[in-house]
């Protein structure tokens, strides 16, 4: 999976988890586990959870 595909999948999967957990309660660990990637991979693409949320909405 390429960089663009991983980034797009992070956005899609996090949108689902934000819906499940709520915006402030969604653990980045849950996103990383669901995707089978490290949190570092997420944070290389998104500075923080707020930045990720802005991409989702």
Helices and strands as residue ranges (DSSP letters): H 3-21, H 28-35, H 39-45, H 49-56
